[in-house]
Amino acid sequence: MDSVTGPEDVIWDITYACPLRCSHCYSESGRRLARQLGPADLMRLTEAVLRWHPRSVTISGGEPLLVKGVFEVAHRLGEAGVERLLYTSGWTLDEALARQTVANFDRIIVSVDGATAAVHDGIRGRRGSFDRALNALDLLDRVAGDRVPFGVDYTVIRSNFDEIPDACELLGARLPHLRSISFGAAVPAGLASRADFAERELLTEEQRKRLIDPGFVAGLRARAPGNLRVSTSDNRILQMHPDRVRSAADFPAVQIEPDGAVRAMAIYEGTVGNLFTDEPDLVWQRAVDRWRDPFVVAALGPAHTATQWAEATRRIDTRYGSDDDRARIARRPAHR
């Protein structure tokens, strides 16, 4: 048994409510019950998270800025010395909300999935989402300046792969205080694990290799101002392949669902307890034990291509998901 005290990094999907309908949505937000807690329970859950003594907590969703009490959660985390990150689509951000966000988070990430409205809005499933994301970034550029770092997260699929260089140039030129752009390959989780999505939209092996090729990355950096950090990732670590994740030290992170349930493996269905009812250290140990489960090892071990990984995801999700999870999986629409 590993000697573990808890995860260093916590990803907290604080709600499944969302104004968007992204084609690759990992959490299927906006298509399911929000499972959102009230302010008092949010603070109770925050205290349970703090018992792990994490280095960082990432507040995500869904759209976290829809949650009443999110800034109180962030304030409490800050009091405890925890780094606070926020991921948002920017859909709801106005100047007042931007000022609250900057005052309560240590890093802010806005999702942008294209260099044009046609591509971004097509992926995000709602017209106007590109303009709202850029408006949010404009607000952060003005309100945060150089005081609080903010960046862009770009989920890469086949539909937006060719717009990566233009997005890098557009955002770098428009936002003088933008600190980072991260181009990360979509992983087969949630809606992105559907067989038809995997076959048509997850990156080909050639694209995946190109994304992390040093020459390709150098070309992107040449199109951005010198103060902007540009990075790419194939996100293979999230697969949690048994050859790469052998101990708690190899993946010191955990994901929490909105109602306090803790996933055994961040991108896969299947929980191992709830922080409202179970000891945090015990929940973490159960998560680590799941990584070595023979079924998990057998599913992930042979998965090397994107389509193989997606098939392994579907097997794991069906095996360890709840009855409600399996019913939701069965209702997933075909990718269009």
C-alpha positions, -999 to +999 in steps of 0.1 A: +000+000+000+013+035-008+021+058+020-002+086+009-015+116+028-037+131+000-036+147-034-015+178-041-039+191-067-077+190-065-100+196-095-135+205-083-163+205-108-184+228-087-215+226-109-228+208-140-248+238-150-235+254-182-248+278-209-228+260-236-232+226-252-196+216-262-193+187-286-165+172-265-177+180-230-160+158-205-186+163-178-216+166-201-225+198-183-257+215-193-271+182-203-276+167-168-287+178-134-264+205-120-260+188-086-250+222-073-247+227-036-260+257-016-236+281+000-235+264+035-228+230+020-202+245-003-183+257+027-186+223+045-172+207+014-144+232+013-133+223+048-133+186+039-110+194+009-087+214+031-081+183+052-060+170+023-038+200+026-036+204-012-012+226-030-039+238-054-076+237-061-090+242-095-126+253-096-142+242-128-176+228-141-199+234-159-196+271-156-184+279-120-193+316-122-229+306-121-225+293-086-236+315-057-209+311-031-180+304-054-161+335-043-166+326-006-151+292-014-121+308-031-116+332-002-115+303+023-090+284+002-069+315+000-070+319+037-056+284+040-027+292+017-040+271-013-034+282-048-068+289-065-074+284-102-106+291-121-116+277-155-144+296-172-160+299-207-163+336-200-200+336-210-213+354-179-183+377-173-190+414-170-168+440-153-182+436-118-178+398-120-143+402-135-132+423-105-146+397-081-128+370-099-095+388-100-098+395-063-104+359-053-084+337-077-046+333-082-049+323-118-078+325-143-082+304-175-107+312-203-116+284-228-111+294-264-114+266-290-107+283-323-094+314-341-128+322-356-164+324-344-174+297-369-150+271-355-152+280-318-190+284-318-194+252-337-174+233-311-190+251-281-225+246-294-238+281-290-236+311-313-219+341-297-197+321-274-165+332-293-173+368-289-181+364-252-149+346-246-129+374-263-149+399-243-140+381-211-104+382-220-105+419-228-120+425-194-094+404-177-066+422-196-079+455-183-089+445-148-061+420-140-033+435-160-001+420-147-014+416-111-032+382-116-021+359-143-047+348-168-045+326-198-063+306-225-070+269-226-075+256-262-088+220-265-075+206-297-096+184-319-095+178-357-120+206-364-097+233-349-062+219-353-055+240-383-065+272-365-039+268-337-013+292-353-039+318-361-053+316-325-019+321-311-013+352-332-047+366-327-047+363-289-011+374-285-017+406-305-050+414-289-042+409-252-009+426-240-012+411-205-022+376-215+002+353-197-003+318-213-019+298-240-021+261-236-030+238-266-040+205-252-053+175-271-088+165-263-090+132-243-117+106-247-138+114-216-175+121-214-189+130-248-155+128-263-154+091-255-182+083-280-170+059-307-181+082-336-165+113-319-132+094-314-131+083-350-139+118-364-126+143-340-099+130-316-065+138-331-049+114-354-016+099-343+001+121-368-016+153-355-009+143-319+028+139-326+029+172-345+012+190-317+041+183-293+069+185-320+095+210-308+096+226-343+058+231-343+059+246-308+088+269-318+067+281-347+038+290-325+061+308-301+075+328-329+040+341-337+034+353-301+049+381-282+079+373-260+061+376-227+034+350-237+041+314-226+029+290-253+027+253-245+013+222-260+004+188-246-009+154-259-025+150-224-014+113-223-008+116-186-046+118-181-050+083-196-034+070-164-018+041-183-005+015-159+030+018-174+031+055-165+011+057-132+025+032-108+021+051-075+004+081-059+034+102-067+029+097-104-006+113-104-011+133-072-044+147-083-081+140-077-114+152-091-145+160-071-180+161-085-204+189-075-221+170-047-188+160-030-184+125-046-148+118-055-138+101-087-114+073-085-097+085-117-101+120-129-115+116-165-133+083-159-167+076-143-168+058-110-165+073-075-149+059-044-167+079-017-181+113-008-163+139+013-195+146+032-196+111+046-162+095+042-127+103+056-107+122+030-076+101+035-096+069+031-112+082-001-078+091-015-064+056-007-094+040-024-087+061-055-051+050-056-061+014-052-085+017-081-056+025-104-042-010-100-075-028-103-070-057-127-100-046-148-085-011-152-050-024-160-065-048-186-086-020-202-059+006-203-028-015-209-033-022-246-048+013-254-023+032-275-043+050-302-070+075-296-098+051-306-083+023-284-082+048-255-118+058-262-129+021-261-111+016-228-128+047-214-162+033-224-154-001-207-142+016-175-172+040-174-197+012-179-180-010-153-176+015-125-202+042-132-234+043-112-268+032-126-275+069-133-241+072-151-249+042-173-283+055-181-268+088-191-242+071-213-269+051-230-287+084-238-257+101-254-266+114-289-246+106-319-219+131-328-230+154-356 
